[in-house]
Amino acid sequence: MNTLTQSKTEFQTECLLEVVNNEWKVNAIESGRSSYSKLEYSVGKKYIKLNQFRIHADNSFSNNGVFMFIDKESGACYKPASHKAPAKGIRFQIEQLVDQPEMVDPYGSFLYVR
């Protein structure tokens, strides 16, 4: 991506994914698992959509669906309600997740209201 035309939220999303994807891959290798989760993003009209993929030992992958939505303007993070829309209620701001990437687990449990 061209960082000159990126929004702040998109840049922060990219930073978060780099840290999280690296951590999940290292954890899988160190614990002897043959597959690991990886996040990728796409930018829509209103939201940045994070999709989760499962990467297997033979480098094949399977799509695990939508992981999270991020509002492009405000940086608000939402749990997905479907593959097209977020659930109601802001769960985090992207800045919080960038500051504490260890909160982001491959299961998305941090997105549930407690």
N, C-alpha and C positions, 0 to 999 in steps of 0.2 A: 504494500500500500504506500501511497505517497503521503508522507507525514505533513506536507505543506497544506494539503487540502483536507486533512483529517480534523474532525471536531475533537475537543478536549475529551469528551466521553468515549469516543472511538479509540483515541490514543490510550486512555486509561484501561479500556477493555483489552486492547492488545497487550499491554503490560501485564495485566492480571493473568491472561491466558498463557503468556510465556512462562511465568512463575509456576502457575498451577499445573500446566501440562508437563513441565520438567519434573516437578515434585512427584506427580503421580507415576511417571515413567520410572524414575529412580526407585521409588518405593516398591513398584512391581518387580523390578530387576533384583533388588536387594532381598525381597521376600520369596524369590523363586517362582513368581507367577508368570504364566506364559502370555497373558494378555493384560492390557491396561486401558483406562479411559483417556480420551483426548477431547478437548473442546475446540470448536471452530465457530466463527461468527459470520453473520451476513447482516448487511444494513438495509433496513426497509424504510418506509416513509416516516414512521413515528418511533419505531423501536429498533434496537440492535438485538438480533436473535442469536442466542448461543445454542448450538447443536452439539450433542454428545455422541461420540463414536467409540466403539470398542475396537482397539487395534490388537490383532492376534499375532502369534509367533511367526506365521508365514507372511506377514505384512498385509494380509487381507483385513477388511474391517466390516463392521456392521453398525448401522445407524441406531442409536438408542433413543432418538427423538430430541425434543426441545428441552434444554436444561434450564434456561432462564431468559427473561426479557429485560432489556435495559432501555429506559426512556432516553432518546438521543439528546433532548434538550436539558433535562434536569439531572440525569445520571441515576434516577431512581431504579432500583432492581426489583423485579417481580418474579414470583413463581409462575410457571405456565399453567393456564387453565386448559389449553388445547394447543395444537401445533401452530395455530394462527393468532392466538390472543393470550394476554397475561391474566392471571387471577387478580381480583381486587385487593388493594392494600399493599402499600410499599413495604418491602421486607428489609432492604438496605439501600444505602447510597453506594455508588461504585467506588467512591473515595475510601469508604470504610473497608471494602473488600481488598482494595489495592494496598491499604495500610496493614491489613491482617489477612493475607492470603491463606494462612493455615485454617481459617474458618471454612473455606470452600472445600467440601468433601465431594467425592465422585457420586454420592447418592442424592445430593441436593437437600439433605436433611436440614441444613441451615436456613432454608427458605420457608420452612413450616412455622406457623405462628405457635408459640409456646404458651 
